[in-house]
Amino acid sequence: MAGRAAVLSEYGELTVDGALIELDGVEKVFDVRRKTGFLKRERRRVRAVDALSFTVARGEMVGYIGPNGAGKSTTIKMLTGILTPSGGRLRVAGHDPSRERTRLAHRIGVVFGQRTTLWWDLPLIDSYRLMHRMYRIPDARYRENLDRCVELLELGGLLDVPVRQLSLGQRMRGDIAAALLHDPEVLYLDEPTIGLDVISKTKVREFLRELNAERGTTVLLTTHDLQDIEQLCSRVMVIDHGRLVYDGPLEGLHEAGESERTLVVDLERELAPIEVPGARVVRVEGPRQWLAFPAGESAAPLVARIAAECPLVDLSVREPDIEAVIAKMYAGKAVS
């Protein structure tokens, strides 16, 4: 980030170009030992994050994606102060997360999709009351934020239910509310819709969109569901083997990886492969056909054409696999 202007944020902290999140050449190396014999162990160094640099401006919603083991969760843990970088410079709202973790905790919220921050055997409302005290949230602010989250995330009938009795979707909405009670400036979401049904995913996405629009909360979202990115984020970053391989709009990622969506069409009866401009049939099984089309294109014209020309019973759209998109980026040497 050499040569970039350093400015004071509205809180009086020194930041680069007013960025809320800054990483400059950040690295994280783990020492891993494995057994190689009866009394022998081999030690090797694993570089989980490698010379990672990016900034996120206040109020941005950014998708942070990549294959399993790419370094996404390691990055989030460094941003929250759980892990200390092995090298490079890292700042969140002008603070070093690993050195000022307690101070920073009041300005960030975190939701890990596969782990809960709620107390398992307590009713949901008791977890919120504990957080009220832990974060020393002013009473009026706590009540306002709790009422807002309960209403928008539809938690009213769940407040007296022990967390262990909640479904995954209910618990996830409860975790998101818990992360927002203290009005964080930055919200880190690690797979927030994993395992959720379509209705729960829709509720979570609508809430996050409204949160960002109304309060300007900065959101960094890691997910394997490209629909989360499409519906929430104007910018996406791709990490692979600890390195940033793409940073830009989702449409550009699809173009770089030449990715395709799949339209699954169920017909009333078996027909010859459907021929429509902009798509090609990749598979036929009886009355069901699979059509591939560019991921950056809308499915609406294809659906309208097929519905007008074929005896349609049902259809669905399947998103491209992130791993496949990245693999194509490398194969075509289209990494940016």
C-alpha positions as CSV (number, residue, x, y, z in Angstrom):
1,M,0.0,0.0,0.0
2,A,3.0,2.2,-0.4
3,G,2.2,5.6,-1.8
4,R,-1.4,5.6,-0.7
5,A,-2.7,8.5,1.3
6,A,-3.1,8.1,5.1
7,V,-6.1,10.0,6.4
8,L,-8.0,10.3,9.7
9,S,-11.3,8.5,10.0
10,E,-14.4,10.1,11.7
11,Y,-13.2,8.5,14.9
12,G,-9.7,10.1,14.7
13,E,-7.9,6.9,13.7
14,L,-5.2,6.8,11.0
15,T,-6.5,4.7,8.0
16,V,-5.4,4.3,4.4
17,D,-7.8,6.3,2.1
18,G,-10.4,6.1,4.8
19,A,-10.7,2.3,4.6
20,L,-12.3,0.5,7.5
21,I,-10.4,-2.8,6.9
22,E,-6.8,-2.9,5.7
23,L,-4.5,-5.8,5.0
24,D,-1.1,-5.2,3.6
25,G,1.1,-8.3,2.8
26,V,-0.5,-10.3,5.6
27,E,0.7,-13.9,6.1
28,K,-0.2,-16.7,8.4
29,V,2.0,-19.7,8.8
30,F,1.2,-22.8,10.9
31,D,3.7,-25.4,12.1
32,V,2.2,-28.8,11.5
33,R,3.7,-32.0,13.0
34,R,2.7,-35.5,11.7
35,K,3.8,-38.9,12.7
36,T,6.2,-40.6,10.3
37,G,7.3,-43.6,12.4
38,F,7.0,-45.2,15.8
39,L,8.9,-42.4,17.5
40,K,9.4,-40.1,14.6
41,R,7.5,-36.9,13.8
42,E,7.9,-34.7,10.8
43,R,7.5,-30.9,11.1
44,R,6.4,-28.8,8.2
45,R,5.2,-25.3,7.7
46,V,1.8,-24.6,6.1
47,R,1.2,-21.2,4.7
48,A,-2.5,-20.6,5.1
49,V,-2.5,-17.0,4.1
50,D,0.2,-15.7,1.7
51,A,1.0,-12.0,1.1
52,L,-2.7,-11.0,1.3
53,S,-3.5,-7.3,0.6
54,F,-6.9,-5.6,0.2
55,T,-9.0,-2.8,1.7
56,V,-12.7,-2.6,2.5
57,A,-14.4,0.8,2.7
58,R,-16.9,1.7,5.4
59,G,-20.4,0.6,4.3
60,E,-19.3,-2.0,1.7
61,M,-20.8,-5.5,1.5
62,V,-18.0,-7.7,0.2
63,G,-18.2,-11.4,-0.7
64,Y,-15.1,-13.4,0.3
65,I,-15.1,-16.8,-1.3
66,G,-12.8,-19.7,-2.3
67,P,-12.5,-23.5,-2.0
68,N,-12.3,-25.3,1.3
69,G,-8.9,-24.7,2.9
70,A,-8.2,-21.6,0.8
71,G,-7.6,-19.4,3.9
72,K,-11.0,-17.7,4.3
73,S,-11.7,-18.6,7.9
74,T,-8.0,-18.0,8.8
75,T,-8.4,-14.4,7.4
76,I,-11.6,-13.9,9.5
77,K,-9.9,-15.1,12.6
78,M,-7.0,-12.7,12.1
79,L,-9.5,-9.8,11.5
80,T,-11.2,-10.6,14.8
81,G,-8.0,-11.0,16.7
82,I,-8.4,-14.8,17.4
83,L,-5.2,-15.4,15.4
84,T,-2.1,-13.3,15.2
85,P,-0.6,-12.7,11.7
86,S,2.9,-14.2,11.0
87,G,3.7,-11.1,9.0
88,G,2.4,-8.0,7.2
89,R,0.1,-5.2,8.5
90,L,-3.5,-5.6,9.5
91,R,-5.9,-2.9,10.8
92,V,-9.6,-2.8,11.5
93,A,-11.0,0.7,12.2
94,G,-7.4,1.7,12.9
95,H,-6.8,-1.0,15.5
96,D,-4.5,-4.0,15.4
97,P,-7.0,-6.8,16.1
98,S,-4.6,-9.2,17.9
99,R,-3.2,-6.5,20.2
100,E,-6.4,-4.6,20.8
101,R,-8.9,-7.5,20.7
102,T,-11.0,-6.3,23.7
103,R,-11.3,-2.8,22.5
104,L,-12.1,-3.9,19.0
105,A,-14.8,-6.4,20.2
106,H,-17.2,-3.5,20.8
107,R,-17.0,-2.5,17.1
108,I,-17.3,-5.8,15.4
109,G,-19.8,-8.6,15.2
110,V,-19.1,-12.2,14.2
111,V,-21.3,-15.1,13.0
112,F,-19.8,-18.5,12.4
113,G,-22.3,-20.6,10.6
114,Q,-21.2,-23.9,12.1
115,R,-20.6,-22.6,15.7
116,T,-22.9,-20.6,17.9
117,T,-22.2,-17.8,20.3
118,L,-25.4,-18.5,22.2
119,W,-25.7,-20.4,25.5
120,W,-26.9,-23.9,24.6
121,D,-29.1,-24.6,27.6
122,L,-30.5,-21.2,28.1
123,P,-33.6,-19.6,26.5
124,L,-32.6,-17.3,23.6
125,I,-33.6,-14.1,25.6
126,D,-31.2,-15.1,28.4
127,S,-28.3,-15.1,26.0
128,Y,-29.2,-11.7,24.8
129,R,-29.5,-10.4,28.4
130,L,-26.0,-11.8,29.1
131,M,-24.6,-10.0,26.1
132,H,-26.4,-6.8,27.2
133,R,-24.2,-6.9,30.3
134,M,-21.0,-8.2,28.7
135,Y,-20.9,-5.4,26.1
136,R,-22.3,-2.9,28.6
137,I,-24.9,-1.8,26.1
138,P,-27.0,1.2,27.3
139,D,-30.5,0.0,28.2
140,A,-32.3,2.1,25.7
141,R,-30.0,1.1,22.9
142,Y,-30.2,-2.6,23.8
143,R,-34.0,-2.5,23.8
144,E,-34.2,-0.7,20.5
145,N,-31.7,-3.1,18.8
146,L,-33.4,-6.2,20.3
147,D,-36.9,-5.1,19.3
148,R,-35.6,-4.4,15.7
149,C,-33.9,-7.7,15.4
150,V,-36.8,-9.7,16.9
151,E,-39.2,-8.1,14.4
152,L,-37.1,-8.3,11.2
153,L,-35.7,-11.8,12.0
154,E,-39.1,-13.1,13.3
155,L,-37.7,-14.2,16.6
156,G,-40.8,-13.2,18.8
157,G,-42.0,-16.8,19.4
158,L,-38.5,-18.1,20.1
159,L,-37.2,-15.9,22.9
160,D,-38.2,-18.3,25.7
161,V,-37.1,-21.4,23.8
162,P,-33.7,-23.0,24.9
163,V,-31.1,-22.6,22.2
164,R,-30.7,-26.4,21.9
165,Q,-34.3,-26.8,20.9
166,L,-34.1,-24.3,18.0
167,S,-33.8,-25.5,14.4
168,L,-30.7,-24.6,12.5
169,G,-32.4,-21.8,10.7
170,Q,-33.9,-20.4,13.9
171,R,-30.5,-20.6,15.7
172,M,-28.8,-18.9,12.8
173,R,-31.2,-16.0,13.0
174,G,-30.7,-15.9,16.7
175,D,-26.9,-15.7,16.3
176,I,-27.2,-12.9,13.8
177,A,-29.3,-10.9,16.2
178,A,-26.8,-11.6,19.0
179,A,-23.9,-10.2,16.8
180,L,-25.8,-7.0,16.2
181,L,-27.1,-6.0,19.7
182,H,-24.1,-3.7,20.4
183,D,-24.3,-1.9,17.0
184,P,-21.1,-3.2,15.4
185,E,-19.5,-1.2,12.6
186,V,-18.2,-4.4,10.9
187,L,-20.1,-7.7,10.6
188,Y,-18.1,-10.8,9.7
189,L,-20.3,-13.6,8.4
190,D,-18.7,-17.1,7.9
191,E,-21.2,-19.3,6.0
192,P,-24.3,-17.7,7.6
193,T,-26.8,-19.6,5.4
194,I,-25.1,-23.0,5.5
195,G,-27.7,-25.8,5.9
196,L,-30.7,-23.3,5.8
197,D,-33.9,-23.9,3.9
198,V,-34.9,-21.5,1.1
199,I,-37.3,-19.5,3.4
200,S,-34.7,-19.0,6.1
201,K,-32.1,-18.0,3.6
202,T,-34.4,-15.4,2.2
203,K,-35.1,-13.9,5.6
204,V,-31.4,-13.7,6.5
205,R,-30.6,-12.1,3.2
206,E,-33.4,-9.5,3.4
207,F,-32.3,-8.6,6.9
208,L,-28.7,-8.1,6.0
209,R,-29.6,-6.0,2.9
210,E,-31.8,-3.8,5.1
211,L,-29.1,-3.6,7.8
212,N,-26.5,-2.4,5.3
213,A,-28.9,0.1,3.7
214,E,-30.2,1.7,6.9
215,R,-27.2,1.7,9.2
216,G,-24.3,1.4,6.8
217,T,-22.9,-1.6,8.5
218,T,-19.8,-3.0,6.7
219,V,-20.2,-6.7,5.9
220,L,-17.6,-9.2,5.0
221,L,-19.3,-12.4,3.9
222,T,-17.7,-15.8,3.3
223,T,-19.9,-18.4,1.7
224,H,-20.1,-21.3,-0.7
225,D,-23.5,-20.1,-1.9
226,L,-23.1,-17.8,-4.9
227,Q,-26.7,-16.7,-4.5
228,D,-25.7,-15.0,-1.2
229,I,-23.1,-13.0,-3.1
230,E,-25.4,-12.2,-6.0
231,Q,-28.2,-10.9,-3.8
232,L,-26.0,-9.0,-1.2
233,C,-22.6,-8.0,-2.6
234,S,-21.5,-5.6,-5.3
235,R,-17.9,-6.8,-4.9
236,V,-16.4,-10.3,-4.6
237,M,-12.9,-11.4,-3.6
238,V,-11.6,-14.9,-4.4
239,I,-8.9,-16.4,-2.3
240,D,-7.1,-19.7,-3.2
241,H,-4.1,-21.2,-1.5
242,G,-3.9,-18.2,0.7
243,R,-3.6,-15.7,-2.2
244,L,-6.1,-13.2,-3.6
245,V,-6.8,-14.3,-7.1
246,Y,-9.7,-12.0,-8.0
247,D,-11.2,-8.8,-6.7
248,G,-14.0,-7.2,-8.6
249,P,-17.7,-7.5,-9.5
250,L,-19.3,-11.0,-9.6
251,E,-20.0,-10.6,-13.4
252,G,-16.2,-10.3,-13.9
253,L,-15.6,-13.5,-11.9
254,H,-18.0,-15.4,-14.1
255,E,-16.3,-14.0,-17.2
256,A,-12.8,-14.8,-15.9
257,G,-13.8,-18.4,-15.0
258,E,-16.2,-18.8,-18.0
259,S,-18.6,-20.3,-15.5
260,E,-22.1,-21.6,-16.4
261,R,-25.4,-22.0,-14.6
262,T,-27.6,-25.0,-15.3
263,L,-31.3,-24.8,-16.1
264,V,-33.0,-28.0,-15.2
265,V,-36.2,-28.4,-17.2
266,D,-39.0,-31.0,-16.5
267,L,-41.3,-31.5,-19.5
268,E,-44.7,-33.3,-19.7
269,R,-43.2,-35.9,-22.0
270,E,-39.8,-36.9,-23.5
271,L,-38.8,-34.6,-26.4
272,A,-35.7,-34.0,-28.6
273,P,-33.1,-31.8,-27.0
274,I,-34.4,-28.2,-26.6
275,E,-32.8,-25.7,-28.9
276,V,-32.8,-22.1,-27.6
277,P,-30.3,-19.3,-28.3
278,G,-27.8,-18.7,-25.6
279,A,-27.9,-22.2,-24.1
280,R,-27.0,-25.8,-24.9
281,V,-28.3,-29.1,-23.7
282,V,-25.7,-31.0,-21.7
283,R,-27.8,-33.9,-20.5
284,V,-31.2,-35.6,-21.2
285,E,-33.0,-38.2,-19.1
286,G,-36.5,-38.9,-20.3
287,P,-38.6,-35.8,-19.9
288,R,-35.9,-34.0,-17.9
289,Q,-33.2,-31.9,-19.7
290,W,-30.2,-29.9,-18.4
291,L,-29.3,-26.7,-20.3
292,A,-26.0,-24.8,-19.6
293,F,-25.9,-21.0,-20.1
294,P,-23.3,-18.3,-19.1
295,A,-23.5,-17.5,-15.4
296,G,-23.4,-13.8,-16.0
297,E,-26.6,-13.9,-18.1
298,S,-30.2,-13.8,-16.8
299,A,-32.2,-17.0,-16.9
300,A,-35.5,-15.1,-17.5
301,P,-35.3,-15.0,-21.4
302,L,-34.5,-18.7,-21.5
303,V,-37.3,-19.6,-19.2
304,A,-39.8,-17.5,-21.2
305,R,-38.7,-19.0,-24.5
306,I,-38.9,-22.6,-23.2
307,A,-42.3,-22.0,-21.5
308,A,-43.7,-20.6,-24.8
309,E,-42.4,-23.5,-26.9
310,C,-42.4,-26.6,-24.7
311,P,-44.9,-28.4,-22.5
312,L,-43.2,-27.3,-19.3
313,V,-44.0,-28.9,-15.9
314,D,-41.2,-27.5,-13.7
315,L,-37.8,-26.0,-13.8
316,S,-35.0,-24.9,-11.5
317,V,-31.6,-23.0,-11.8
318,R,-28.4,-24.5,-10.4
319,E,-25.6,-22.2,-9.5
320,P,-22.0,-22.8,-10.7
321,D,-19.6,-24.5,-8.2
322,I,-17.1,-22.0,-6.8
323,E,-14.3,-24.6,-7.0
324,A,-15.1,-25.2,-10.6
325,V,-15.0,-21.4,-11.4
326,I,-11.6,-21.0,-9.8
327,A,-10.3,-24.1,-11.6
328,K,-11.3,-22.6,-14.9
329,M,-9.7,-19.3,-14.0
330,Y,-6.4,-21.1,-13.5
331,A,-6.8,-23.3,-16.6
332,G,-7.4,-20.2,-18.7
333,K,-4.7,-18.2,-16.9
334,A,-7.3,-15.5,-16.3
335,V,-6.3,-14.7,-12.8
336,S,-6.3,-11.0,-11.9
